[in-house]
Amino acid sequence: MVATRTTASRTITTPPVDSRVVIRRSPQADLALFALGGAGDYGENVSRELGVPLSAHEERDFEDGEHKMRPLVSVRNKDVFVLQSLYEDATHSINDKLCRLLFFLGAVREASAATVTVVLPYLAYARQDRRAQLRDPVTTRYVAALFEAVGVDRVVAMDVHNLAAYDNSFRCRKEHLEATELFAEHFAQEIGDREVAVVSPDAGGIGRAERFRASLALRLRRPITSAFVEKYRTDGTLTGEAFGGDVRGRSAIIYDDMISTGATVARAAAACRKHGAKEIFVAATHGLFVGRANALLTSAQLDAIVVTDTVPTARFPGIGIDVDVKILETAPLVAKAIEHIHSGAEEVG
């Protein structure tokens, strides 16, 4: 854990001392890695993979509700990477985390960092990427403008909801990481010689599911069928009955970018059962598990749910899903991206 010391509303975060950390290469003096707030544990994992210790920083709360963020080490002429996952937890809302992150990024820029890169394993507001109704906000673009306003040079995010909207909203340099290969590796071992079909829970996710299907087929060295479920959302109500593809007698893997309330997954699972799927797995990068997720996912009679650690499920002590939930580690993927960006490698994701 990241060590903290609190005195008179003052919290100083110091880098952990861990004798198990093995530096696999000479530490680069011109790289600084910060992990804010609730990203501490995730940051430690990235730090170990990268072979670069977390830099110390201060997070200070005042009695009137204001707060202050600053690095406690010099960042002058360094490539600074700031890690934060924008999900709500028991301590801070998404908006609070976003505000704190922006202030810290601004402070780093003002402290003469050579470059400032924000690493967002989970990017909030990525679903509000277009006007679905009259006078809807395009919040994805507003969030992008905030990062650019504080002087961010580059944004790194993982499995955003709409890649085209992400590319168009952020005017600064950006990188997109995908957990596709992690899921493909996992299911190649899980499925074995069983017949399998990859299912997109809606038409908008077909491209994402297809990339996963192709990667899994390459590992299994045999063709894999695909399917999708029709879905329309109006004022929070899901509709659509059409089903395309063949899952009969197969292991169906429903593949998506996130599980929020679980309603989309539950509908897709019911459709797969109706069309003869032998067993049903769900794979999603971000496991939010909010609202009625427990009830919906338990009633869906899933064989297993596989998510990554971009959002720690431990933050919801009330989760009681009667399903096997497996968590894949993404720190190696993030650490590799940071190293490639810092070294100037052409390929990041």
Legacy VTK file of the C-alpha trace (Angstrom):
# vtk DataFile Version 3.0
C-alpha trace
ASCII
DATASET POLYDATA
POINTS 349 float
0.000 0.000 0.000
1.065 3.604 -0.505
1.956 5.039 2.903
0.021 8.087 4.087
0.436 10.435 7.062
-2.422 12.732 8.058
-1.993 15.752 10.335
-4.293 18.763 10.564
-6.138 17.937 7.334
-2.821 17.328 5.613
-2.119 14.044 3.831
1.320 13.316 2.431
1.650 10.316 0.171
5.064 8.692 -0.005
6.285 5.997 -2.372
6.172 2.453 -0.949
9.254 0.606 0.187
9.142 -2.858 -1.333
12.168 -5.107 -1.281
10.539 -7.323 -3.893
10.798 -4.672 -6.586
13.398 -5.705 -9.126
14.777 -3.021 -11.422
15.185 -4.815 -14.731
16.979 -1.903 -16.327
18.756 1.250 -15.207
16.219 3.731 -13.800
15.781 6.661 -16.138
16.279 9.924 -14.294
14.046 11.801 -16.711
10.875 9.786 -16.006
8.550 10.438 -13.070
5.520 8.266 -12.265
2.691 9.419 -9.973
-0.394 7.485 -8.818
-3.118 9.648 -7.297
-5.613 8.837 -4.584
-7.369 5.528 -5.080
-4.949 4.524 -7.841
-2.274 3.679 -5.268
-2.437 -0.119 -5.453
-2.745 -0.113 -9.235
0.109 2.362 -9.418
2.344 0.076 -7.364
1.696 -2.757 -9.809
2.580 -0.531 -12.768
5.654 0.705 -10.897
6.925 -2.842 -10.373
6.360 -3.780 -13.985
8.030 -0.606 -15.229
10.948 -0.781 -12.813
10.453 2.875 -11.809
9.431 3.831 -8.248
6.365 5.962 -7.617
7.211 9.615 -6.993
5.971 11.281 -3.817
3.140 13.784 -3.905
0.876 15.687 -1.529
-2.903 15.580 -1.392
-4.216 18.096 1.123
-7.850 18.681 2.109
-8.956 21.896 3.761
-11.788 22.295 6.261
-13.891 24.307 3.791
-13.897 21.495 1.213
-11.091 22.814 -0.986
-8.018 20.730 -1.665
-4.461 21.061 -2.903
-2.344 18.689 -5.006
1.382 18.981 -5.764
4.436 16.823 -6.490
6.961 16.555 -3.643
9.885 15.918 -5.976
11.331 17.962 -8.797
9.774 17.244 -12.181
11.759 19.845 -14.100
12.628 18.589 -17.603
11.167 15.137 -16.855
8.610 13.054 -18.727
5.827 12.909 -16.157
3.182 10.171 -16.181
0.170 10.591 -13.874
-2.007 7.535 -13.230
-5.638 7.801 -12.159
-8.738 5.719 -12.920
-11.894 7.838 -13.001
-14.489 5.723 -11.200
-16.532 6.523 -8.099
-15.489 4.921 -4.820
-16.499 5.220 -1.160
-14.332 8.331 -0.694
-14.536 10.356 -3.895
-17.015 10.848 -6.709
-15.941 10.762 -10.352
-16.160 14.548 -10.504
-14.033 14.958 -7.384
-11.361 12.654 -8.788
-11.427 14.474 -12.110
-11.065 17.879 -10.447
-8.169 16.726 -8.247
-6.461 15.131 -11.224
-6.760 18.301 -13.301
-5.299 20.439 -10.513
-2.366 18.052 -10.109
-1.683 17.983 -13.840
-1.704 21.762 -13.889
0.734 21.883 -10.967
3.091 19.479 -12.744
2.975 21.583 -15.906
3.697 24.730 -13.889
6.651 22.927 -12.253
8.381 22.787 -15.671
7.836 19.153 -16.614
9.151 18.400 -20.101
5.994 16.454 -20.996
2.828 15.563 -19.089
0.984 12.326 -19.860
-2.185 11.306 -18.039
-2.844 7.548 -17.925
-6.513 6.635 -17.490
-7.159 2.874 -17.172
-10.850 3.793 -16.959
-12.022 7.049 -18.571
-15.298 8.358 -17.204
-17.892 10.109 -19.392
-16.719 8.158 -22.451
-20.313 7.052 -23.146
-21.599 10.623 -23.430
-19.976 10.995 -26.829
-22.829 12.261 -29.014
-26.234 13.954 -28.974
-28.734 11.130 -28.717
-31.547 13.564 -27.854
-32.246 17.246 -28.343
-29.880 19.470 -26.316
-27.817 16.521 -25.026
-24.305 17.450 -23.833
-21.286 15.928 -25.561
-19.485 15.474 -22.255
-16.625 13.421 -23.703
-15.506 16.484 -25.642
-15.833 18.751 -22.592
-13.638 16.427 -20.512
-11.058 16.422 -23.304
-11.049 20.231 -23.306
-10.381 20.252 -19.557
-7.296 18.064 -19.925
-6.017 20.226 -22.742
-6.656 23.401 -20.713
-4.217 22.321 -17.958
-1.470 21.566 -20.471
-1.616 17.796 -20.912
0.578 16.631 -23.799
-0.824 13.120 -24.140
-3.740 11.013 -22.899
-3.549 7.230 -22.561
-6.838 5.368 -22.035
-7.878 1.735 -22.150
-10.840 0.320 -24.077
-12.889 3.498 -24.376
-16.544 3.110 -25.273
-16.279 4.723 -28.701
-12.811 4.890 -30.224
-13.818 7.297 -32.997
-15.320 9.728 -30.470
-12.175 9.457 -28.328
-9.962 10.240 -31.315
-12.110 13.175 -32.380
-12.668 14.676 -28.920
-9.047 14.861 -27.784
-6.968 17.307 -29.815
-3.747 16.481 -27.950
-1.791 13.316 -28.638
-3.587 10.213 -27.437
-2.998 6.496 -27.196
-5.599 3.752 -26.941
-4.831 0.483 -25.180
-6.921 -2.652 -25.676
-7.238 -5.664 -23.390
-8.198 -7.859 -26.347
-5.047 -9.977 -26.208
-5.408 -10.531 -22.456
-8.930 -11.889 -22.923
-7.918 -13.970 -25.939
-5.086 -15.576 -23.990
-7.394 -16.324 -21.067
-10.186 -17.862 -23.134
-7.806 -19.848 -25.352
-6.922 -21.795 -22.210
-10.470 -21.767 -20.809
-12.290 -22.981 -23.948
-9.902 -25.685 -25.126
-11.436 -27.762 -27.910
-15.060 -26.691 -27.336
-16.979 -24.961 -30.123
-17.255 -21.251 -29.408
-19.062 -18.139 -30.643
-18.196 -14.520 -29.828
-21.264 -12.355 -29.231
-21.546 -8.568 -29.341
-24.364 -7.402 -27.028
-25.249 -4.592 -29.449
-24.529 -3.475 -33.005
-22.192 -0.703 -31.833
-19.781 -3.214 -30.308
-19.459 -5.482 -33.343
-16.046 -4.095 -34.303
-14.706 -4.621 -30.774
-16.071 -8.169 -30.625
-14.661 -8.943 -34.075
-11.131 -7.976 -32.995
-11.456 -10.317 -30.030
-12.899 -13.105 -32.202
-10.007 -12.836 -34.664
-7.428 -12.887 -31.864
-9.037 -15.888 -30.171
-9.366 -17.778 -33.475
-5.664 -17.226 -34.119
-4.788 -18.767 -30.771
-7.210 -21.683 -31.096
-6.171 -22.228 -34.739
-9.712 -22.799 -35.913
-12.666 -20.743 -37.155
-14.952 -19.111 -34.592
-18.485 -17.966 -35.325
-19.841 -14.568 -34.344
-23.243 -13.177 -33.367
-24.838 -9.957 -32.188
-27.948 -8.873 -30.306
-30.162 -6.000 -31.410
-30.368 -3.249 -28.776
-31.999 0.169 -28.610
-31.957 2.416 -25.538
-34.671 5.063 -25.038
-34.895 6.941 -21.723
-33.094 4.097 -19.975
-35.319 1.368 -21.456
-33.714 -1.368 -23.564
-35.567 -2.800 -26.547
-34.798 -4.943 -29.600
-35.448 -8.617 -30.303
-33.377 -9.494 -33.390
-30.471 -11.930 -33.063
-27.880 -12.498 -35.768
-25.459 -15.412 -35.894
-25.270 -18.992 -34.658
-24.554 -19.960 -31.021
-26.453 -23.272 -30.916
-24.490 -25.952 -29.082
-21.564 -23.578 -28.571
-19.868 -21.784 -25.702
-20.959 -18.168 -26.143
-18.595 -15.384 -25.043
-20.395 -12.042 -24.715
-17.709 -9.416 -25.259
-18.075 -5.740 -24.329
-16.090 -2.756 -23.052
-17.821 -2.586 -19.667
-20.399 -4.017 -17.303
-22.323 -1.254 -15.557
-25.769 -2.254 -14.258
-25.568 -5.557 -16.107
-28.799 -4.969 -18.055
-27.159 -5.220 -21.485
-25.287 -8.386 -20.526
-28.416 -9.981 -19.045
-30.366 -9.332 -22.261
-27.593 -10.767 -24.397
-27.307 -13.833 -22.157
-31.051 -14.468 -22.379
-30.887 -14.217 -26.172
-27.989 -16.686 -26.298
-29.888 -19.162 -24.101
-32.963 -18.810 -26.298
-30.898 -19.601 -29.400
-29.306 -22.712 -27.930
-25.976 -21.679 -26.392
-24.476 -24.482 -24.324
-22.734 -22.205 -21.827
-22.329 -18.439 -21.498
-19.295 -16.400 -20.493
-19.049 -12.616 -20.250
-15.844 -10.683 -20.873
-15.622 -6.919 -20.288
-12.637 -4.681 -19.619
-14.255 -2.436 -17.011
-16.324 -4.041 -14.245
-18.344 -1.230 -12.668
-21.111 -3.417 -11.155
-23.468 -0.616 -10.116
-27.197 -0.367 -9.467
-29.001 -3.707 -9.827
-25.941 -5.502 -11.204
-25.971 -8.161 -8.475
-29.532 -9.245 -9.142
-29.387 -8.974 -12.920
-26.121 -10.860 -13.351
-27.055 -13.570 -10.866
-30.402 -14.163 -12.580
-28.675 -14.318 -15.992
-27.244 -17.757 -15.064
-23.801 -17.007 -16.428
-21.029 -19.575 -16.258
-18.330 -16.977 -15.572
-17.583 -13.250 -15.758
-14.097 -12.073 -16.702
-13.083 -8.444 -16.157
-9.803 -6.575 -15.689
-8.472 -4.597 -12.733
-8.982 -1.120 -14.281
-11.806 -0.687 -11.755
-11.242 -2.579 -8.472
-14.352 -4.621 -7.693
-13.267 -4.695 -4.029
-14.595 -1.132 -3.678
-18.113 -2.629 -3.642
-18.231 -4.767 -0.466
-21.884 -5.558 -1.163
-21.217 -7.489 -4.366
-22.826 -10.888 -4.027
-22.945 -12.119 -7.596
-23.462 -15.861 -7.551
-21.142 -16.250 -10.516
-17.454 -17.020 -10.854
-15.724 -13.649 -11.394
-12.158 -13.673 -12.698
-9.935 -10.587 -12.850
-7.130 -10.081 -15.375
-4.182 -7.817 -14.540
-3.539 -4.888 -16.895
-0.501 -3.321 -15.187
1.972 -5.004 -17.596
0.078 -3.520 -20.559
0.098 -0.030 -19.047
3.761 -0.252 -18.028
4.729 -1.313 -21.544
2.831 1.644 -23.009
4.591 4.086 -20.657
7.984 2.645 -21.524
7.285 2.855 -25.261
6.076 6.452 -25.014
9.067 7.477 -22.943
11.558 5.751 -25.226
9.931 7.121 -28.378
8.899 3.727 -29.751
6.539 3.929 -32.732
4.009 1.400 -31.459
2.397 1.814 -28.013
-0.736 -0.338 -27.806
LINES 1 350
349 0 1 2 3 4 5 6 7 8 9 10 11 12 13 14 15 16 17 18 19 20 21 22 23 24 25 26 27 28 29 30 31 32 33 34 35 36 37 38 39 40 41 42 43 44 45 46 47 48 49 50 51 52 53 54 55 56 57 58 59 60 61 62 63 64 65 66 67 68 69 70 71 72 73 74 75 76 77 78 79 80 81 82 83 84 85 86 87 88 89 90 91 92 93 94 95 96 97 98 99 100 101 102 103 104 105 106 107 108 109 110 111 112 113 114 115 116 117 118 119 120 121 122 123 124 125 126 127 128 129 130 131 132 133 134 135 136 137 138 139 140 141 142 143 144 145 146 147 148 149 150 151 152 153 154 155 156 157 158 159 160 161 162 163 164 165 166 167 168 169 170 171 172 173 174 175 176 177 178 179 180 181 182 183 184 185 186 187 188 189 190 191 192 193 194 195 196 197 198 199 200 201 202 203 204 205 206 207 208 209 210 211 212 213 214 215 216 217 218 219 220 221 222 223 224 225 226 227 228 229 230 231 232 233 234 235 236 237 238 239 240 241 242 243 244 245 246 247 248 249 250 251 252 253 254 255 256 257 258 259 260 261 262 263 264 265 266 267 268 269 270 271 272 273 274 275 276 277 278 279 280 281 282 283 284 285 286 287 288 289 290 291 292 293 294 295 296 297 298 299 300 301 302 303 304 305 306 307 308 309 310 311 312 313 314 315 316 317 318 319 320 321 322 323 324 325 326 327 328 329 330 331 332 333 334 335 336 337 338 339 340 341 342 343 344 345 346 347 348
